[in-house]
Amino acid sequence: VLLCCVNWIKNSKIRSITFHGLLLCLIAPNVHYILTPKWLGFSPKMLIPNKELTAVENEAILYPINKKGVRLLSNNDPARGCFKGEFYTLTWYNTFLVNKLITNEVSLTEFIEAYDYYLVRKDQRYLYPDMFSPDKPDMTQAMLLVDEDNLYKLYKINKKQVPIISEDYKSPVIVTIDKHETRQFDNHYRQYRIIIEADKVTPGNADGRFQINWVNNGKYQCCSIEVFKLKEGRNTYSSEIIKEIPPHADRGVLFLTSHDHNPIQIHSFKLIGISKKNDYLSNELSIYNKKWPHLSDYSPSAGH
């Protein structure tokens, strides 16, 4: 009816002003009601997330390990929150993993070694305590308590570290970023560590570099790089654990190099493999990803 009345106005400017005025009269009361706390119990505060409802209590203890590529097994806390790595639980609706143990497909040691960390909530009962209680001898040997707060205990799983390449030189190898050496290896592990024994060639500042280039079928995928400063004299330097590895990389290229044109001399080095890729969990993920590729971009990082 109002629109018909507005259309009867012949002057276009007056008609436009009248139309927008009526529209404002219709909208204004609704805006007022929405922003008035008394309207049907609605409050503007409802539009602001309540931290008490959205906060995950394990966020603080998991913060130091909240990285892609980290596998966490949680015994009795299903809340993944914003954890960036792979989050697995032993809750009642996720019996697939535990059945591997019950049916003796894998041993407890094999089961635990597929993960990097183990989380237990202290104010809740343990799930499968006969197997996964931290007090059990097999569990005690397999992990180390690294953090604890009022609610949680966080354990780090002990990993077998296997030397893949190891070279020791009678005369040190002098390298720079331009005159580097490389070693290739098959990518059979989920994690790696590089250990280099090195020294300066000339006085002053000198930087070395831990570097692995990842390839698939001969095509470059990405690289893992970490820079370290050389101290005075001959010293041993160890990289952080290299975890973010392209899922489809079949080979790695290890570089022996300085970080710039300033040379360093390398006396020995080791490439260590940690956590084999063909553990039972990786195999199950591979089967899942082949069966449901549209649900996974190698979705360990997507959470479980």
N, C-alpha and C positions, 0 to 999 in steps of 0.2 A: 504494500500500500504506500509506504514511504517513498519507494523508488518511483512509483507511478506519479506521486505528487511532485517529486523532483523533476521528472521528465516534462511536466506541464510548464515548467519555467523556461521561457524562451531564451532569455539572456544566458549565454554559455558561462560567463564568469560567475554570475550569481548562482547558477545551477551547480557549478563545481564547488563553490564555497559552501553552499547548503548541503551538498552530498558529504563532503569531508567533515563538516560540523556534526551531522547526524552520526557519521561513522565513529567520530571521537566520543560522542555521547554514549554510544553502545559499548565501546571498548573500555573507557575509563572506569566504570563501576567494576568490571571484571578484574582489571589490574589492581584496583583497590582491595577487592575481596581476597585475591590471591596473596597479596602482601600483608594482609591483616591476619595476625595469628589467631583471632577468634573465629575466622570463617571456617566452619566445619572442622575445627581443630587443626587446620593447616598452619604451619609456621615456615617462614623463609629458611630457618635453620635446617629444615628437612632437605634442602638442596645441597647442604654441605656434608661430605662424608664424615661419619662418626668414627674417630680413630679407635674407640673402644670396640667397635663392631668390625672394622676392617683390618686392624693390626693382627699380625701373626706372631705368636709369642716366641717362636723359635728363630725369628729374624735376627736377633742380636747375636746369638751363638753361631749362626750360620754365616754371618756377614763376612768373616775372613776367607771363607771358602766358596763364596757365592760367585762362581765363575763358570763359563761354558766348559764342557768337557769333564766336569767333576761328577762322579757317580756317588750318590748318597743313598744308603739304605736306612729307612726309618722303621724302628720296631713298632712303636705304638702311637705315633703322631702322624696323621694323614695330611696335615696342613702344609702344602708346598709353598704357598704365598708367592713371593716374587723370586724364588730360587731359580737361577739361570741355568743350572746344570741339570743332570738327570736325577729325578727324585722318585725313589721306589719305596713302597711301604709293604708291611706284612699284615695289613688289616684284613678283616674277615672277607671283604669283597675282592681281595687280590690274592687268591690262593694259588695262582698259577706258578709263582716262584717257589713257594714252599713245597709244592707237590714234586718238584725236582729232587728234593731231599727225601721226602717220604717214600718215593718210588726208587730211591737209590740210583737215580740217573747221574747225580753228582754227589761228591762228598761235601761235608761241611766246609772243609778248607777250600775246595774249588769254588763253592758257593760264595763264601765271604770274600775271596780274593778277586772276584769280579767287580767289587765296589772299592771306592776310595775312602769313604767315611761311613760310620755307623752311629745313628742318633737314637737315644733312649730318653723318654720322658719319665721323670722320677716319680711323679704323683699319680701315675697310672700303672696298672698291672702290665707286666711283660707279656707279650704274645709269644707263644711257643717257648716258654721258659726252659723246657727240657733241652732245647737246641740252641736258643739264642740269648740266654742269660749271660751277661758279661762275666759272671762268676764261674762259668763253666771252663774247665781247663783248655779245651780247644779254642774257645773264644778268647781267653786270656792270652794265649800264645799268638793268636792271629791279629791282635790289635793293641793299640796304645791309647790311653786316655790323654787327650790334648786340650780339652776345655770342659768347664763345668760351671753352671750357675744354679739359681734356686730351683729351676724346673728341669734342666736338661743335663745330660752327659753326652759329650761328643768324642768319639773314638776315631783314630786314624788306623786304617787297615795296613798291616805290614805287607810289603810287596817284595817279590823276588826280583832282584836286579841282575840282568843278564848282560855281560859284555858282548857287544855285537862286533865292534871294531876296536882294536887296541894296538897302538904303535908306540915304540920307544926308540929314540934316535941316539946314536953315539955322538953325532954332531948335530946341533940344533938346526931346524929348518927355518930359514928367514922368509917371512911373508909380509905382503902389504895388500891393500885392497885391489891393486892392479896385478900384483904377482902372487896370487893365492894358489892353494892346492885344494883339490876336491876328492872326496871318497863317496862312492855310491853304495846304497844298501837297500834291500827289500824291506818294505814297510809291513812288519808282522806284529807290531806292538801298538798299544793305545797311547803310551807315554814314553818319553825319552829324557835322558839327561846327558849333557856333554861335560867332560872333565878335561881340562887343558893345563899342562905344566908349561909355563912360559916365562920369559924374561925380556927386559928392554934391550934394544940394540944400541941406542944412544941415550945419554942423560936427558932428563926432562919428562914431560908428560907423554904417556903412550896408552892407547886404548886397543883392546882386543875385541873380538866379536864372536859370539856363538851364533852360528847361522846354519839352518837347514832349508833348502828349497824342496818343495813337495811337487811331484809330477805324477801324472796319470797317462799311461800309454805314450810316454815321452813328451807330453805337453805340460808346461808349467801351470801349477795351480795357485800356489801362494808360498810365502816363506815365513819361517820363525826366526826372529832376530832378537838378540839381547847383547847389549854392550857392557863391557867391564873394563875398569881402569887397572893398569898394572902397577904394582908396588915396586919398591926397590928390591933387586935381587931375584932369584929364581923362586917362584911360588906356584902353587896349584890353585886353579880357579874352577869353580863348579857352577853350571847354569842352574836356573830354576827348572823345575820339571816342565817339560814341553808337553802340553795337553791339547791345545787347539790345533788339531791335525785334520786336513780335509778328509772326509770319510771315504772318498774314492781314490785317494792317493795310493799308488801301488809301489812307489819308490821314493827315496829321499836322497838328496845330494848334500853331504856335509862339507862345509867350507872351513879351511884353515886359513885365516886371514886376520889382518889388523882391521881397525875400524876406519882408517884413513890412509894417507900416503906415508905416514910415519911407521917404519918397520918394527916388527916384534919377532922374537925367535922362540920357536916351539920345541920343547925337549921331548914331550910325549903327549898323547891324548887318548881318551877312551870315549866311545859312544855306548851308552847303557840303555838297554830296553827294559821297560817296566810295564807289566800287565799285557799279556798276549792278547792280540785282537780276536783270536778264535776261542775265547772263553765261552761258556754255555750261554751267557746273557747276550753277547755280541751275535752269536749264531742265531738265537731266537729273534733278535731284532732284525737281522738280515732276512730271515724267513718272512717276518711280518712286513717289512718294507717292500719285498718282492710281491707279496700277495695283495697289499693295499698301498700301492705307490702314491695314490692321490691323497692319502691321509698322512703321508710322511715325506719330509724333506730330510731324510735320515734323522728321524725325529727323536733321537735321544734328547736333543736340546729342547724339544717341545714339551718334555715332561711326561711322566708315566704314572 
